[in-house]
Structure formats: C-alpha cells, structure tokens
Amino acid sequence: MAGELYNSLVRELFIGAGQEPPVEQAGEALLIGEAGSVSQGAWVRLKLKIQDARVTDARFRVYGCPHTVAATAWLAQQVLGRSASTLLPEGIATLCRPLDVPVEKLGRLLVIEDVVRICERQAAEV
C-alpha cells in the first residue's frame, strides 16, 4: 500500500516483540551482547543460549523505532540453530531486505550488528 511507513513484516514483528530473558540453567552456555543507548535512540540486549556450539534460544530487550524493534525480533528468530560463531554471516544487509528498512534507519541497525559481533566474539572464547 502506497505511503505506508512500515511493511507488514515490520508491523507483525513490532507488535509481537515483547520478550523476556531466557531462564538460565546451570551448565548451559549463555552469550550476552549489549550495544547502543536509550539516550541515542537505539539500545539492544541479546541473550543466546548455546548448546553444542549452536543457538538453542534467543531472547532480547530493545528500545528504538519500529524498524529497530522488528529487526531485533527478526534476528532472534533467524539465529536459532545457527553456529554461535557466525550468527549474521551476510551482515547488516540480511536485516534490511525483508524489513524494507529505509536508508536513514541503517545507523540504528548498526547497533544490532554490534550486538551480534559481541556475541560472536564471546562464542569464540568459549
């Protein structure tokens, strides 16, 4: 529909984005990445449960525009089953395509990319 700010996937992910942190159980690896700040308009915390070097659960907290929230929710769905060392192999473009993120919002999505890279570095250390 012409003139819409957000495509249907962004609206769906934004509306359903309420997340709680995963229940932490002894013996499970947990990666936590956090980047951005509320005062700058975009903040993301991502918690990943890892078993056998693969993501078994992904939870998040996010503050930002609908594109930032939707991209974080989309990422949490997409990383399930992936290797913890290569969570976003295609980079930020992976987030932009399905959500039709406008160019002026790309800076906000870099916060998500930062969080992913932090988690990948932690996975390399485990």
MODELLER restraints for C-alpha pairs under 7 A, 6 or more apart:
rsr = mdl.restraints
at = mdl.atoms
rsr.add(forms.Gaussian(group=physical.xy_distance, feature=features.Distance(at['CA:7:A'], at['CA:99:A']), mean=6.74, stdev=0.5))
rsr.add(forms.Gaussian(group=physical.xy_distance, feature=features.Distance(at['CA:7:A'], at['CA:100:A']), mean=6.94, stdev=0.5))
rsr.add(forms.Gaussian(group=physical.xy_distance, feature=features.Distance(at['CA:9:A'], at['CA:99:A']), mean=6.35, stdev=0.5))
rsr.add(forms.Gaussian(group=physical.xy_distance, feature=features.Distance(at['CA:10:A'], at['CA:66:A']), mean=6.99, stdev=0.5))
rsr.add(forms.Gaussian(group=physical.xy_distance, feature=features.Distance(at['CA:10:A'], at['CA:67:A']), mean=6.40, stdev=0.5))
rsr.add(forms.Gaussian(group=physical.xy_distance, feature=features.Distance(at['CA:10:A'], at['CA:70:A']), mean=5.28, stdev=0.5))
rsr.add(forms.Gaussian(group=physical.xy_distance, feature=features.Distance(at['CA:10:A'], at['CA:99:A']), mean=5.80, stdev=0.5))
rsr.add(forms.Gaussian(group=physical.xy_distance, feature=features.Distance(at['CA:13:A'], at['CA:70:A']), mean=4.81, stdev=0.5))
rsr.add(forms.Gaussian(group=physical.xy_distance, feature=features.Distance(at['CA:13:A'], at['CA:73:A']), mean=6.14, stdev=0.5))
rsr.add(forms.Gaussian(group=physical.xy_distance, feature=features.Distance(at['CA:13:A'], at['CA:74:A']), mean=6.92, stdev=0.5))
rsr.add(forms.Gaussian(group=physical.xy_distance, feature=features.Distance(at['CA:14:A'], at['CA:66:A']), mean=5.88, stdev=0.5))
rsr.add(forms.Gaussian(group=physical.xy_distance, feature=features.Distance(at['CA:14:A'], at['CA:69:A']), mean=5.78, stdev=0.5))
rsr.add(forms.Gaussian(group=physical.xy_distance, feature=features.Distance(at['CA:14:A'], at['CA:70:A']), mean=4.86, stdev=0.5))
rsr.add(forms.Gaussian(group=physical.xy_distance, feature=features.Distance(at['CA:17:A'], at['CA:69:A']), mean=6.91, stdev=0.5))
rsr.add(forms.Gaussian(group=physical.xy_distance, feature=features.Distance(at['CA:17:A'], at['CA:73:A']), mean=5.91, stdev=0.5))
rsr.add(forms.Gaussian(group=physical.xy_distance, feature=features.Distance(at['CA:19:A'], at['CA:59:A']), mean=6.27, stdev=0.5))
rsr.add(forms.Gaussian(group=physical.xy_distance, feature=features.Distance(at['CA:19:A'], at['CA:60:A']), mean=5.94, stdev=0.5))
rsr.add(forms.Gaussian(group=physical.xy_distance, feature=features.Distance(at['CA:19:A'], at['CA:61:A']), mean=6.39, stdev=0.5))
rsr.add(forms.Gaussian(group=physical.xy_distance, feature=features.Distance(at['CA:20:A'], at['CA:59:A']), mean=6.52, stdev=0.5))
rsr.add(forms.Gaussian(group=physical.xy_distance, feature=features.Distance(at['CA:20:A'], at['CA:60:A']), mean=6.93, stdev=0.5))
rsr.add(forms.Gaussian(group=physical.xy_distance, feature=features.Distance(at['CA:21:A'], at['CA:47:A']), mean=6.95, stdev=0.5))
rsr.add(forms.Gaussian(group=physical.xy_distance, feature=features.Distance(at['CA:21:A'], at['CA:59:A']), mean=5.50, stdev=0.5))
rsr.add(forms.Gaussian(group=physical.xy_distance, feature=features.Distance(at['CA:21:A'], at['CA:60:A']), mean=6.55, stdev=0.5))
rsr.add(forms.Gaussian(group=physical.xy_distance, feature=features.Distance(at['CA:22:A'], at['CA:59:A']), mean=6.15, stdev=0.5))
rsr.add(forms.Gaussian(group=physical.xy_distance, feature=features.Distance(at['CA:28:A'], at['CA:49:A']), mean=6.82, stdev=0.5))
rsr.add(forms.Gaussian(group=physical.xy_distance, feature=features.Distance(at['CA:28:A'], at['CA:50:A']), mean=6.63, stdev=0.5))
rsr.add(forms.Gaussian(group=physical.xy_distance, feature=features.Distance(at['CA:28:A'], at['CA:51:A']), mean=6.73, stdev=0.5))
rsr.add(forms.Gaussian(group=physical.xy_distance, feature=features.Distance(at['CA:29:A'], at['CA:49:A']), mean=5.88, stdev=0.5))
rsr.add(forms.Gaussian(group=physical.xy_distance, feature=features.Distance(at['CA:29:A'], at['CA:50:A']), mean=5.11, stdev=0.5))
rsr.add(forms.Gaussian(group=physical.xy_distance, feature=features.Distance(at['CA:29:A'], at['CA:51:A']), mean=6.76, stdev=0.5))
rsr.add(forms.Gaussian(group=physical.xy_distance, feature=features.Distance(at['CA:30:A'], at['CA:47:A']), mean=6.76, stdev=0.5))
rsr.add(forms.Gaussian(group=physical.xy_distance, feature=features.Distance(at['CA:30:A'], at['CA:48:A']), mean=5.55, stdev=0.5))
rsr.add(forms.Gaussian(group=physical.xy_distance, feature=features.Distance(at['CA:30:A'], at['CA:49:A']), mean=4.71, stdev=0.5))
rsr.add(forms.Gaussian(group=physical.xy_distance, feature=features.Distance(at['CA:30:A'], at['CA:50:A']), mean=6.03, stdev=0.5))
rsr.add(forms.Gaussian(group=physical.xy_distance, feature=features.Distance(at['CA:31:A'], at['CA:47:A']), mean=5.67, stdev=0.5))
rsr.add(forms.Gaussian(group=physical.xy_distance, feature=features.Distance(at['CA:31:A'], at['CA:48:A']), mean=5.06, stdev=0.5))
rsr.add(forms.Gaussian(group=physical.xy_distance, feature=features.Distance(at['CA:31:A'], at['CA:49:A']), mean=6.57, stdev=0.5))
rsr.add(forms.Gaussian(group=physical.xy_distance, feature=features.Distance(at['CA:31:A'], at['CA:119:A']), mean=5.64, stdev=0.5))
rsr.add(forms.Gaussian(group=physical.xy_distance, feature=features.Distance(at['CA:31:A'], at['CA:122:A']), mean=6.47, stdev=0.5))
rsr.add(forms.Gaussian(group=physical.xy_distance, feature=features.Distance(at['CA:32:A'], at['CA:46:A']), mean=5.64, stdev=0.5))
rsr.add(forms.Gaussian(group=physical.xy_distance, feature=features.Distance(at['CA:32:A'], at['CA:47:A']), mean=4.56, stdev=0.5))
rsr.add(forms.Gaussian(group=physical.xy_distance, feature=features.Distance(at['CA:32:A'], at['CA:48:A']), mean=6.46, stdev=0.5))
rsr.add(forms.Gaussian(group=physical.xy_distance, feature=features.Distance(at['CA:32:A'], at['CA:119:A']), mean=6.08, stdev=0.5))
rsr.add(forms.Gaussian(group=physical.xy_distance, feature=features.Distance(at['CA:33:A'], at['CA:45:A']), mean=5.63, stdev=0.5))
rsr.add(forms.Gaussian(group=physical.xy_distance, feature=features.Distance(at['CA:33:A'], at['CA:46:A']), mean=5.23, stdev=0.5))
rsr.add(forms.Gaussian(group=physical.xy_distance, feature=features.Distance(at['CA:33:A'], at['CA:47:A']), mean=6.66, stdev=0.5))
rsr.add(forms.Gaussian(group=physical.xy_distance, feature=features.Distance(at['CA:33:A'], at['CA:115:A']), mean=4.77, stdev=0.5))
rsr.add(forms.Gaussian(group=physical.xy_distance, feature=features.Distance(at['CA:33:A'], at['CA:116:A']), mean=6.84, stdev=0.5))
rsr.add(forms.Gaussian(group=physical.xy_distance, feature=features.Distance(at['CA:33:A'], at['CA:118:A']), mean=5.38, stdev=0.5))
rsr.add(forms.Gaussian(group=physical.xy_distance, feature=features.Distance(at['CA:33:A'], at['CA:119:A']), mean=5.32, stdev=0.5))
rsr.add(forms.Gaussian(group=physical.xy_distance, feature=features.Distance(at['CA:34:A'], at['CA:44:A']), mean=5.61, stdev=0.5))
rsr.add(forms.Gaussian(group=physical.xy_distance, feature=features.Distance(at['CA:34:A'], at['CA:45:A']), mean=4.27, stdev=0.5))
rsr.add(forms.Gaussian(group=physical.xy_distance, feature=features.Distance(at['CA:34:A'], at['CA:46:A']), mean=6.41, stdev=0.5))
rsr.add(forms.Gaussian(group=physical.xy_distance, feature=features.Distance(at['CA:34:A'], at['CA:115:A']), mean=5.36, stdev=0.5))
rsr.add(forms.Gaussian(group=physical.xy_distance, feature=features.Distance(at['CA:35:A'], at['CA:43:A']), mean=5.87, stdev=0.5))
rsr.add(forms.Gaussian(group=physical.xy_distance, feature=features.Distance(at['CA:35:A'], at['CA:44:A']), mean=5.65, stdev=0.5))
rsr.add(forms.Gaussian(group=physical.xy_distance, feature=features.Distance(at['CA:35:A'], at['CA:45:A']), mean=6.76, stdev=0.5))
rsr.add(forms.Gaussian(group=physical.xy_distance, feature=features.Distance(at['CA:35:A'], at['CA:111:A']), mean=5.79, stdev=0.5))
rsr.add(forms.Gaussian(group=physical.xy_distance, feature=features.Distance(at['CA:35:A'], at['CA:114:A']), mean=6.37, stdev=0.5))
rsr.add(forms.Gaussian(group=physical.xy_distance, feature=features.Distance(at['CA:35:A'], at['CA:115:A']), mean=5.68, stdev=0.5))
rsr.add(forms.Gaussian(group=physical.xy_distance, feature=features.Distance(at['CA:36:A'], at['CA:42:A']), mean=5.59, stdev=0.5))
rsr.add(forms.Gaussian(group=physical.xy_distance, feature=features.Distance(at['CA:36:A'], at['CA:43:A']), mean=4.33, stdev=0.5))
rsr.add(forms.Gaussian(group=physical.xy_distance, feature=features.Distance(at['CA:36:A'], at['CA:44:A']), mean=6.50, stdev=0.5))
rsr.add(forms.Gaussian(group=physical.xy_distance, feature=features.Distance(at['CA:36:A'], at['CA:111:A']), mean=5.69, stdev=0.5))
rsr.add(forms.Gaussian(group=physical.xy_distance, feature=features.Distance(at['CA:37:A'], at['CA:43:A']), mean=4.63, stdev=0.5))
rsr.add(forms.Gaussian(group=physical.xy_distance, feature=features.Distance(at['CA:38:A'], at['CA:63:A']), mean=6.49, stdev=0.5))
rsr.add(forms.Gaussian(group=physical.xy_distance, feature=features.Distance(at['CA:41:A'], at['CA:64:A']), mean=5.53, stdev=0.5))
rsr.add(forms.Gaussian(group=physical.xy_distance, feature=features.Distance(at['CA:42:A'], at['CA:63:A']), mean=5.47, stdev=0.5))
rsr.add(forms.Gaussian(group=physical.xy_distance, feature=features.Distance(at['CA:42:A'], at['CA:64:A']), mean=4.49, stdev=0.5))
rsr.add(forms.Gaussian(group=physical.xy_distance, feature=features.Distance(at['CA:42:A'], at['CA:108:A']), mean=6.07, stdev=0.5))
rsr.add(forms.Gaussian(group=physical.xy_distance, feature=features.Distance(at['CA:43:A'], at['CA:62:A']), mean=5.65, stdev=0.5))
rsr.add(forms.Gaussian(group=physical.xy_distance, feature=features.Distance(at['CA:43:A'], at['CA:63:A']), mean=5.07, stdev=0.5))
rsr.add(forms.Gaussian(group=physical.xy_distance, feature=features.Distance(at['CA:43:A'], at['CA:64:A']), mean=6.57, stdev=0.5))
rsr.add(forms.Gaussian(group=physical.xy_distance, feature=features.Distance(at['CA:44:A'], at['CA:61:A']), mean=5.88, stdev=0.5))
rsr.add(forms.Gaussian(group=physical.xy_distance, feature=features.Distance(at['CA:44:A'], at['CA:62:A']), mean=4.48, stdev=0.5))
rsr.add(forms.Gaussian(group=physical.xy_distance, feature=features.Distance(at['CA:44:A'], at['CA:63:A']), mean=6.49, stdev=0.5))
rsr.add(forms.Gaussian(group=physical.xy_distance, feature=features.Distance(at['CA:44:A'], at['CA:112:A']), mean=6.53, stdev=0.5))
rsr.add(forms.Gaussian(group=physical.xy_distance, feature=features.Distance(at['CA:45:A'], at['CA:60:A']), mean=5.47, stdev=0.5))
rsr.add(forms.Gaussian(group=physical.xy_distance, feature=features.Distance(at['CA:45:A'], at['CA:61:A']), mean=5.20, stdev=0.5))
rsr.add(forms.Gaussian(group=physical.xy_distance, feature=features.Distance(at['CA:45:A'], at['CA:62:A']), mean=6.39, stdev=0.5))
rsr.add(forms.Gaussian(group=physical.xy_distance, feature=features.Distance(at['CA:46:A'], at['CA:59:A']), mean=5.92, stdev=0.5))
rsr.add(forms.Gaussian(group=physical.xy_distance, feature=features.Distance(at['CA:46:A'], at['CA:60:A']), mean=4.47, stdev=0.5))
rsr.add(forms.Gaussian(group=physical.xy_distance, feature=features.Distance(at['CA:46:A'], at['CA:61:A']), mean=6.72, stdev=0.5))
rsr.add(forms.Gaussian(group=physical.xy_distance, feature=features.Distance(at['CA:46:A'], at['CA:115:A']), mean=6.84, stdev=0.5))
rsr.add(forms.Gaussian(group=physical.xy_distance, feature=features.Distance(at['CA:47:A'], at['CA:58:A']), mean=5.78, stdev=0.5))
rsr.add(forms.Gaussian(group=physical.xy_distance, feature=features.Distance(at['CA:47:A'], at['CA:59:A']), mean=5.22, stdev=0.5))
rsr.add(forms.Gaussian(group=physical.xy_distance, feature=features.Distance(at['CA:47:A'], at['CA:60:A']), mean=6.03, stdev=0.5))
rsr.add(forms.Gaussian(group=physical.xy_distance, feature=features.Distance(at['CA:48:A'], at['CA:55:A']), mean=6.30, stdev=0.5))
rsr.add(forms.Gaussian(group=physical.xy_distance, feature=features.Distance(at['CA:48:A'], at['CA:57:A']), mean=5.69, stdev=0.5))
rsr.add(forms.Gaussian(group=physical.xy_distance, feature=features.Distance(at['CA:48:A'], at['CA:58:A']), mean=4.59, stdev=0.5))
rsr.add(forms.Gaussian(group=physical.xy_distance, feature=features.Distance(at['CA:48:A'], at['CA:59:A']), mean=6.52, stdev=0.5))
rsr.add(forms.Gaussian(group=physical.xy_distance, feature=features.Distance(at['CA:49:A'], at['CA:55:A']), mean=5.72, stdev=0.5))
rsr.add(forms.Gaussian(group=physical.xy_distance, feature=features.Distance(at['CA:49:A'], at['CA:56:A']), mean=5.50, stdev=0.5))
rsr.add(forms.Gaussian(group=physical.xy_distance, feature=features.Distance(at['CA:49:A'], at['CA:57:A']), mean=5.03, stdev=0.5))
rsr.add(forms.Gaussian(group=physical.xy_distance, feature=features.Distance(at['CA:49:A'], at['CA:58:A']), mean=6.50, stdev=0.5))
rsr.add(forms.Gaussian(group=physical.xy_distance, feature=features.Distance(at['CA:50:A'], at['CA:56:A']), mean=5.68, stdev=0.5))
rsr.add(forms.Gaussian(group=physical.xy_distance, feature=features.Distance(at['CA:53:A'], at['CA:83:A']), mean=5.82, stdev=0.5))
rsr.add(forms.Gaussian(group=physical.xy_distance, feature=features.Distance(at['CA:53:A'], at['CA:84:A']), mean=5.73, stdev=0.5))
rsr.add(forms.Gaussian(group=physical.xy_distance, feature=features.Distance(at['CA:54:A'], at['CA:81:A']), mean=5.51, stdev=0.5))
rsr.add(forms.Gaussian(group=physical.xy_distance, feature=features.Distance(at['CA:54:A'], at['CA:82:A']), mean=5.39, stdev=0.5))
rsr.add(forms.Gaussian(group=physical.xy_distance, feature=features.Distance(at['CA:54:A'], at['CA:83:A']), mean=4.52, stdev=0.5))
rsr.add(forms.Gaussian(group=physical.xy_distance, feature=features.Distance(at['CA:54:A'], at['CA:84:A']), mean=5.35, stdev=0.5))
rsr.add(forms.Gaussian(group=physical.xy_distance, feature=features.Distance(at['CA:55:A'], at['CA:79:A']), mean=6.56, stdev=0.5))
rsr.add(forms.Gaussian(group=physical.xy_distance, feature=features.Distance(at['CA:55:A'], at['CA:80:A']), mean=5.16, stdev=0.5))
rsr.add(forms.Gaussian(group=physical.xy_distance, feature=features.Distance(at['CA:55:A'], at['CA:81:A']), mean=5.08, stdev=0.5))
rsr.add(forms.Gaussian(group=physical.xy_distance, feature=features.Distance(at['CA:55:A'], at['CA:82:A']), mean=5.68, stdev=0.5))
rsr.add(forms.Gaussian(group=physical.xy_distance, feature=features.Distance(at['CA:55:A'], at['CA:83:A']), mean=6.45, stdev=0.5))
rsr.add(forms.Gaussian(group=physical.xy_distance, feature=features.Distance(at['CA:55:A'], at['CA:84:A']), mean=5.93, stdev=0.5))
rsr.add(forms.Gaussian(group=physical.xy_distance, feature=features.Distance(at['CA:56:A'], at['CA:80:A']), mean=5.76, stdev=0.5))
rsr.add(forms.Gaussian(group=physical.xy_distance, feature=features.Distance(at['CA:56:A'], at['CA:81:A']), mean=6.04, stdev=0.5))
rsr.add(forms.Gaussian(group=physical.xy_distance, feature=features.Distance(at['CA:57:A'], at['CA:80:A']), mean=6.29, stdev=0.5))
rsr.add(forms.Gaussian(group=physical.xy_distance, feature=features.Distance(at['CA:58:A'], at['CA:76:A']), mean=5.23, stdev=0.5))
rsr.add(forms.Gaussian(group=physical.xy_distance, feature=features.Distance(at['CA:58:A'], at['CA:80:A']), mean=6.84, stdev=0.5))
rsr.add(forms.Gaussian(group=physical.xy_distance, feature=features.Distance(at['CA:59:A'], at['CA:76:A']), mean=6.45, stdev=0.5))
rsr.add(forms.Gaussian(group=physical.xy_distance, feature=features.Distance(at['CA:62:A'], at['CA:69:A']), mean=6.08, stdev=0.5))
rsr.add(forms.Gaussian(group=physical.xy_distance, feature=features.Distance(at['CA:63:A'], at['CA:69:A']), mean=6.84, stdev=0.5))
rsr.add(forms.Gaussian(group=physical.xy_distance, feature=features.Distance(at['CA:67:A'], at['CA:101:A']), mean=6.63, stdev=0.5))
rsr.add(forms.Gaussian(group=physical.xy_distance, feature=features.Distance(at['CA:68:A'], at['CA:108:A']), mean=6.46, stdev=0.5))
rsr.add(forms.Gaussian(group=physical.xy_distance, feature=features.Distance(at['CA:68:A'], at['CA:109:A']), mean=6.22, stdev=0.5))
rsr.add(forms.Gaussian(group=physical.xy_distance, feature=features.Distance(at['CA:71:A'], at['CA:95:A']), mean=6.01, stdev=0.5))
rsr.add(forms.Gaussian(group=physical.xy_distance, feature=features.Distance(at['CA:72:A'], at['CA:112:A']), mean=6.78, stdev=0.5))
rsr.add(forms.Gaussian(group=physical.xy_distance, feature=features.Distance(at['CA:79:A'], at['CA:87:A']), mean=5.87, stdev=0.5))
rsr.add(forms.Gaussian(group=physical.xy_distance, feature=features.Distance(at['CA:84:A'], at['CA:120:A']), mean=6.08, stdev=0.5))
rsr.add(forms.Gaussian(group=physical.xy_distance, feature=features.Distance(at['CA:84:A'], at['CA:123:A']), mean=5.80, stdev=0.5))
rsr.add(forms.Gaussian(group=physical.xy_distance, feature=features.Distance(at['CA:85:A'], at['CA:120:A']), mean=4.74, stdev=0.5))
rsr.add(forms.Gaussian(group=physical.xy_distance, feature=features.Distance(at['CA:85:A'], at['CA:123:A']), mean=5.63, stdev=0.5))
rsr.add(forms.Gaussian(group=physical.xy_distance, feature=features.Distance(at['CA:85:A'], at['CA:124:A']), mean=6.25, stdev=0.5))
rsr.add(forms.Gaussian(group=physical.xy_distance, feature=features.Distance(at['CA:86:A'], at['CA:120:A']), mean=6.52, stdev=0.5))
rsr.add(forms.Gaussian(group=physical.xy_distance, feature=features.Distance(at['CA:87:A'], at['CA:116:A']), mean=6.70, stdev=0.5))
rsr.add(forms.Gaussian(group=physical.xy_distance, feature=features.Distance(at['CA:87:A'], at['CA:120:A']), mean=6.88, stdev=0.5))
rsr.add(forms.Gaussian(group=physical.xy_distance, feature=features.Distance(at['CA:92:A'], at['CA:113:A']), mean=6.33, stdev=0.5))
